[in-house]
Amino acid sequence: MSEPNGPNRKLIGWAIVAVCVVLAIIIAIAVSGDGNSPEKYLRKNFDHVSGSDPDNDAGIVFEDDGTVTSVANKIAAGSDADENRAEGSNSYLRYDDDWLVVVEPRTPSGSTITLYEYDRGYRHHSTVIGLWGWNSYYGRNSGGGSSGGSSFRGGGSGSGK
């Protein structure tokens, strides 16, 4: 009986390592989740009208009785938007290079809210958001600038600041 607990200690050691690995994976999944996707917030706080996939041409559409400004501010505050800008009667909320929320006036009153996967939304609204330097390749290259050339419109030094 030179090692009365030797094999059991190794088994316990491996079990502890396995539990730690599983916990690390669970934590990583929980933290990464959907990034800062505003979809859950929109579904919880606004009336869903149509769509189920933000990568669809029409996006996911919601409605609210509030004004464009009040709705956009509520969304920005509740969903960790990276930027919230207004142009004309619309508001645009950017979530890094992953999501775009467009808030537009609804006839006769209220607002229509559309959630797009960023590149899809950019294609629909590039004439406005491209002028701010929000291009469809935002943040995807190491410099964080435009790498797509033809997708980028407008810009220039100080544009939209």
C-alpha positions, 0 to 999 in steps of 0.5 A: 500500500504505497499509494493508498489515495494516488489514483483517486487524487488523480481522478479528483484532479481531472474532475476539477479541471473538467468542471473549470473548463465547463464553467469557463465555456458557460461563462464565455457563452453567457458573456458573448450572448448576442453582443449588444443586439437590441433585438431583445430590448425591442421585442420586450418594449415595442409592438412587433409588426413583422419580420423575424430575421434582421438579415432579411431585406425588410428587417424586423419591424416594430411600432410605438406611439411615441415620437421618433426622438423619444423612441430613439432616445428610449432605445439608445438608453435601454440597449447600449447603442454606440451612436444615435443620430438624427437626419431629417425626420428619422433617427439611426442607432448604430451598434458597432458593425453588427446592428442598425435600428432606424426609427421613422415617423408613422402615419398618422402618428407614432413611430416605426422601428426597423432592426437590420443586420448592419450591412443590410441596413446600410444598403437601405440607408447608405445615402444618409449614414454613409455621409457620417462615415458609417460604412458597411465595413465599419470596424472590420479591418484593423484600422477601423476605417473603410476597406470596401471603397465602393460601399463608402459614400461621402465622408472627408475630413470632419464630415458629420462631426 
